[in-house]
Amino acid sequence: MRIDKFLNSVNITKRRSVAQDMIANGVVSINGKVVKPSKDVAIGDVITIAYLSGEKKYCVLSLPAVKSTPKSEQDKYVKEMQ
């Protein structure tokens, strides 16, 4: 699954266009490397998002089979790391 679709479907970003803008501005990285929107996400990858107030890291636990998942099920797909 593409990183822009993944961020949207697991409710890290509200819209896919927001995820694409973040990726285009170089604030999203996978396993320490800045990525393009077409980069595929794999189970076990660490996604880092650099916000103005700091950065958040997420470990990919599984990939969703549907386009959007409820926010309450976010823990099935990603785990926020310290």
C-alpha positions as CSV (number, residue, x, y, z in Angstrom):
1,M,0.0,0.0,0.0
2,R,1.3,3.5,-0.9
3,I,2.4,5.7,2.0
4,D,-0.1,8.5,1.2
5,K,-3.0,6.0,1.1
6,F,-1.8,4.3,4.3
7,L,-1.6,7.6,6.3
8,N,-5.1,8.4,5.3
9,S,-6.7,5.0,5.7
10,V,-5.3,4.5,9.3
11,N,-6.4,8.1,10.3
12,I,-3.0,9.6,10.8
13,T,-4.0,12.4,8.3
14,K,-7.6,13.5,7.6
15,R,-7.3,13.5,3.8
16,R,-5.0,11.9,1.3
17,S,-4.1,15.3,-0.2
18,V,-2.8,16.4,3.2
19,A,-0.6,13.3,3.3
20,Q,0.7,14.0,-0.2
21,D,1.5,17.6,0.8
22,M,3.4,16.4,3.9
23,I,5.4,13.9,1.8
24,A,6.1,16.5,-0.9
25,N,7.5,18.9,1.8
26,G,9.8,16.1,3.1
27,V,8.4,15.7,6.6
28,V,7.5,12.0,6.2
29,S,10.2,9.3,6.3
30,I,10.2,5.5,6.4
31,N,13.0,3.8,8.3
32,G,15.0,7.1,8.3
33,K,14.7,7.9,4.6
34,V,12.5,10.7,3.2
35,V,10.0,9.2,0.8
36,K,7.8,10.0,-2.2
37,P,4.0,9.4,-2.2
38,S,4.3,6.2,-4.2
39,K,6.6,4.5,-1.7
40,D,5.1,1.2,-0.5
41,V,4.7,0.6,3.2
42,A,5.5,-2.8,4.7
43,I,4.8,-4.4,8.0
44,G,7.5,-3.5,10.5
45,D,8.4,-0.2,8.9
46,V,8.8,2.8,11.1
47,I,7.1,6.0,9.8
48,T,8.4,9.3,11.2
49,I,6.5,12.5,10.8
50,A,8.3,15.8,11.7
51,Y,5.7,18.3,13.0
52,L,6.6,21.8,14.1
53,S,6.2,20.8,17.7
54,G,8.3,17.7,17.4
55,E,8.2,14.4,15.6
56,K,6.0,11.3,16.0
57,K,7.0,7.8,15.1
58,Y,4.7,5.0,14.2
59,C,5.5,1.3,13.7
60,V,3.4,-0.5,11.1
61,L,1.6,-3.5,12.6
62,S,-0.6,-4.5,9.6
63,L,-2.0,-3.1,6.4
64,P,-5.7,-2.3,6.1
65,A,-7.7,-4.2,3.4
66,V,-10.2,-1.4,3.1
67,K,-9.9,2.3,2.1
68,S,-10.8,3.8,5.4
69,T,-10.9,2.3,8.9
70,P,-12.5,3.7,12.1
71,K,-10.3,5.8,14.3
72,S,-11.0,3.3,17.1
73,E,-9.3,0.6,15.1
74,Q,-6.1,2.6,14.5
75,D,-4.2,0.4,17.1
76,K,-4.6,-2.6,14.9
77,Y,-2.5,-1.0,12.1
78,V,0.0,1.3,13.8
79,K,1.7,1.6,17.2
80,E,2.9,5.1,18.3
81,M,6.5,4.9,19.5
82,Q,8.4,7.1,21.9
